[in-house]
């Protein structure tokens, strides 16, 4: 493995309904060439983008949180 790569693992609980959906998608992916690494990256980047879009504004002493534009 290249020195500039960072490797992280993901743990899932077989009894958790949300984790079961993920495991089913991984094991029986819609596409035979399902790539979990790409899937996880895209999901994380989408979450980061959503957080960056959230804008916090102060109006006369109060805080107004605006999500999206």
MDAnalysis code that builds the backbone (N, CA, C; Angstrom):
import MDAnalysis as mda
import numpy as np

u = mda.Universe.empty(207, n_residues=69, atom_resindex=np.repeat(np.arange(69), 3), trajectory=True)
u.add_TopologyAttr("name", ["N", "CA", "C"] * 69)
u.add_TopologyAttr("resid", np.arange(1, 70))
u.add_TopologyAttr("resname", ["UNK", "UNK", "UNK", "UNK", "UNK", "UNK", "UNK", "UNK", "UNK", "UNK", "UNK", "UNK", "UNK", "UNK", "UNK", "UNK", "UNK", "UNK", "UNK", "UNK", "UNK", "UNK", "UNK", "UNK", "UNK", "UNK", "UNK", "UNK", "UNK", "UNK", "UNK", "UNK", "UNK", "UNK", "UNK", "UNK", "UNK", "UNK", "UNK", "UNK", "UNK", "UNK", "UNK", "UNK", "UNK", "UNK", "UNK", "UNK", "UNK", "UNK", "UNK", "UNK", "UNK", "UNK", "UNK", "UNK", "UNK", "UNK", "UNK", "UNK", "UNK", "UNK", "UNK", "UNK", "UNK", "UNK", "UNK", "UNK", "UNK"])
u.atoms.positions = np.array([
    [0.844, -1.180, 0.000],
    [0.000, 0.000, 0.000],
    [0.880, 1.230, 0.000],
    [0.461, 2.235, -0.717],
    [1.206, 3.475, -0.841],
    [1.307, 4.185, 0.510],
    [2.401, 4.902, 0.722],
    [2.609, 5.614, 1.986],
    [1.633, 6.764, 2.180],
    [1.088, 7.305, 1.108],
    [0.208, 8.464, 1.239],
    [-1.259, 8.080, 1.446],
    [-1.551, 6.813, 1.630],
    [-2.925, 6.369, 1.843],
    [-3.183, 6.111, 3.318],
    [-4.417, 6.389, 3.739],
    [-4.858, 6.118, 5.101],
    [-5.970, 5.091, 5.016],
    [-5.866, 4.056, 5.805],
    [-6.854, 2.993, 5.754],
    [-7.697, 3.010, 7.028],
    [-9.017, 2.978, 6.864],
    [-9.955, 2.959, 7.990],
    [-10.905, 1.781, 7.802],
    [-11.396, 1.243, 8.909],
    [-12.343, 0.138, 8.833],
    [-13.708, 0.599, 9.316],
    [-14.730, -0.142, 8.925],
    [-16.094, 0.145, 9.345],
    [-16.647, -1.108, 10.004],
    [-17.193, -0.951, 11.194],
    [-17.809, -2.078, 11.893],
    [-19.314, -1.991, 11.741],
    [-19.946, -3.147, 11.569],
    [-21.401, -3.193, 11.442],
    [-21.938, -4.309, 12.311],
    [-23.119, -4.064, 12.858],
    [-23.778, -5.011, 13.742],
    [-24.847, -5.754, 12.941],
    [-24.740, -7.059, 12.885],
    [-25.678, -7.860, 12.081],
    [-27.107, -7.779, 12.588],
    [-27.310, -7.367, 13.853],
    [-28.665, -7.294, 14.407],
    [-29.282, -5.904, 14.294],
    [-28.508, -4.904, 13.886],
    [-29.007, -3.542, 13.719],
    [-29.697, -3.431, 12.359],
    [-30.972, -3.009, 12.318],
    [-31.709, -2.941, 11.048],
    [-31.034, -2.046, 9.993],
    [-30.482, -0.915, 10.413],
    [-29.807, -0.034, 9.455],
    [-28.553, -0.697, 8.897],
    [-27.791, -1.341, 9.765],
    [-26.588, -2.043, 9.318],
    [-26.939, -3.218, 8.412],
    [-28.070, -3.870, 8.677],
    [-28.513, -4.982, 7.837],
    [-28.767, -4.505, 6.408],
    [-29.348, -3.314, 6.264],
    [-29.590, -2.763, 4.925],
    [-28.274, -2.537, 4.192],
    [-27.283, -2.017, 4.916],
    [-25.973, -1.766, 4.309],
    [-25.329, -3.082, 3.911],
    [-25.351, -4.055, 4.820],
    [-24.738, -5.355, 4.531],
    [-25.411, -6.036, 3.342],
    [-26.731, -5.913, 3.251],
    [-27.448, -6.500, 2.120],
    [-27.009, -5.835, 0.819],
    [-26.854, -4.518, 0.850],
    [-26.429, -3.772, -0.343],
    [-25.017, -4.172, -0.770],
    [-24.154, -4.376, 0.215],
    [-22.769, -4.756, -0.088],
    [-22.723, -6.176, -0.658],
    [-23.422, -7.080, 0.001],
    [-23.366, -8.482, -0.395],
    [-24.112, -8.746, -1.698],
    [-25.274, -8.133, -1.845],
    [-26.098, -8.369, -3.024],
    [-26.295, -7.053, -3.775],
    [-25.196, -6.374, -4.037],
    [-25.262, -5.081, -4.715],
    [-26.031, -5.139, -6.023],
    [-26.650, -4.029, -6.358],
    [-27.406, -3.952, -7.610],
    [-26.489, -4.208, -8.798],
    [-25.243, -3.856, -8.614],
    [-24.244, -4.023, -9.663],
    [-23.239, -5.065, -9.183],
    [-22.871, -6.005, -10.030],
    [-21.894, -7.024, -9.633],
    [-20.574, -6.417, -9.208],
    [-20.232, -5.272, -9.757],
    [-18.954, -4.642, -9.466],
    [-19.120, -3.557, -8.408],
    [-19.938, -3.817, -7.386],
    [-20.172, -2.852, -6.315],
    [-18.858, -2.552, -5.604],
    [-18.526, -1.278, -5.498],
    [-17.272, -0.862, -4.882],
    [-17.590, -0.120, -3.591],
    [-17.410, -0.795, -2.453],
    [-17.748, -0.196, -1.168],
    [-16.895, 1.033, -0.887],
    [-15.642, 1.009, -1.286],
    [-14.745, 2.140, -1.057],
    [-15.283, 3.409, -1.735],
    [-15.652, 3.311, -2.999],
    [-16.204, 4.462, -3.714],
    [-17.527, 4.908, -3.101],
    [-18.363, 3.929, -2.725],
    [-19.652, 4.226, -2.119],
    [-19.476, 5.012, -0.815],
    [-18.555, 4.565, 0.034],
    [-18.306, 5.231, 1.313],
    [-17.744, 6.633, 1.102],
    [-16.826, 6.781, 0.174],
    [-16.253, 8.106, -0.115],
    [-17.327, 9.090, -0.561],
    [-18.171, 8.656, -1.494],
    [-19.221, 9.533, -1.993],
    [-20.183, 9.936, -0.880],
    [-20.539, 8.981, -0.017],
    [-21.452, 9.281, 1.091],
    [-20.821, 10.286, 2.059],
    [-19.551, 10.111, 2.372],
    [-18.875, 11.038, 3.289],
    [-18.740, 12.422, 2.676],
    [-18.368, 12.495, 1.398],
    [-18.235, 13.796, 0.746],
    [-19.575, 14.519, 0.656],
    [-20.646, 13.778, 0.415],
    [-21.979, 14.386, 0.361],
    [-22.344, 14.980, 1.720],
    [-22.050, 14.271, 2.784],
    [-22.329, 14.783, 4.134],
    [-21.508, 16.042, 4.413],
    [-20.257, 16.040, 4.024],
    [-19.393, 17.209, 4.216],
    [-19.941, 18.395, 3.428],
    [-20.361, 18.175, 2.188],
    [-20.918, 19.256, 1.365],
    [-22.171, 19.846, 1.995],
    [-23.044, 18.977, 2.524],
    [-24.254, 19.464, 3.181],
    [-23.918, 20.327, 4.396],
    [-22.918, 19.899, 5.166],
    [-22.521, 20.667, 6.346],
    [-21.918, 22.007, 5.947],
    [-21.191, 22.052, 4.838],
    [-20.598, 23.302, 4.376],
    [-21.658, 24.273, 3.876],
    [-22.759, 23.748, 3.351],
    [-23.832, 24.591, 2.824],
    [-24.609, 25.253, 3.966],
    [-24.720, 24.574, 5.109],
    [-25.462, 25.127, 6.246],
    [-24.815, 26.440, 6.660],
    [-25.634, 27.481, 6.738],
    [-25.143, 28.815, 7.065],
    [-25.768, 29.255, 8.383],
    [-24.948, 29.802, 9.250],
    [-25.461, 30.304, 10.520],
    [-25.455, 31.826, 10.463],
    [-26.625, 32.439, 10.719],
    [-26.750, 33.893, 10.671],
    [-27.232, 34.405, 12.025],
    [-26.741, 35.547, 12.417],
    [-27.174, 36.179, 13.658],
    [-28.076, 37.358, 13.307],
    [-29.285, 37.359, 13.844],
    [-30.242, 38.435, 13.588],
    [-30.662, 39.043, 14.917],
    [-30.124, 40.193, 15.241],
    [-30.538, 40.906, 16.446],
    [-30.394, 40.112, 17.726],
    [-29.286, 39.442, 17.923],
    [-29.042, 38.713, 19.162],
    [-29.432, 37.241, 19.114],
    [-30.313, 36.862, 18.194],
    [-30.682, 35.459, 18.070],
    [-29.865, 34.790, 16.986],
    [-29.950, 33.502, 16.925],
    [-29.234, 32.757, 15.903],
    [-30.246, 32.089, 14.984],
    [-30.082, 32.291, 13.718],
    [-30.935, 31.657, 12.718],
    [-30.068, 30.732, 11.894],
    [-30.445, 29.478, 11.815],
    [-29.688, 28.504, 11.048],
    [-30.427, 28.255, 9.743],
    [-29.770, 28.477, 8.636],
    [-30.361, 28.279, 7.325],
    [-29.644, 27.097, 6.688],
    [-30.412, 26.074, 6.323],
    [-29.830, 24.897, 5.686],
    [-30.193, 24.930, 4.211],
    [-29.192, 24.824, 3.357],
    [-29.424, 24.876, 1.925],
    [-29.598, 26.296, 1.456],
    [-29.799, 26.427, 0.161],
    [-29.993, 27.767, -0.402],
    [-31.028, 27.737, -1.478],
])
